[in-house]
Amino acid sequence: MKNASAAIIGGADGPTAIFVASRSMTLLLLFAAAAVLLVAGAVVFAVYRHSKNKKG
């Protein structure tokens, strides 16, 4: 597994930004986004099913 790296850009005379780049971070964000979409889909499905059963 590769280690993540951090780079500091800027200095005393300007703003400083920190960027962290890593393939594992990208993969983690991908899984997190998929999990959020899955949970959102489950909630929408549950609400739809509940409202359908409520109507009769």
C-alpha positions, 0 to 999 in steps of 0.5 A, spaced: 500 500 500 502 506 498 503 512 503 499 518 502 503 524 501 501 532 503 504 538 500 504 545 503 503 550 498 504 558 499 508 561 504 509 567 509 507 572 504 500 569 502 495 564 503 497 557 505 493 551 502 494 543 504 492 538 499 492 531 500 493 526 495 492 518 495 489 513 491 486 510 498 483 516 499 479 516 493 477 509 494 474 511 500 470 517 498 468 512 492 465 507 497 462 513 502 459 516 496 456 509 494 454 508 501 450 514 501 447 513 495 445 506 497 442 509 504 438 514 500 435 509 495 433 505 501 429 511 505 426 513 498 424 506 497 421 505 504 417 512 504 414 510 497 412 503 500 409 506 506 405 511 502 403 506 497 400 502 503 397 507 506 393 509 500 390 502 500 
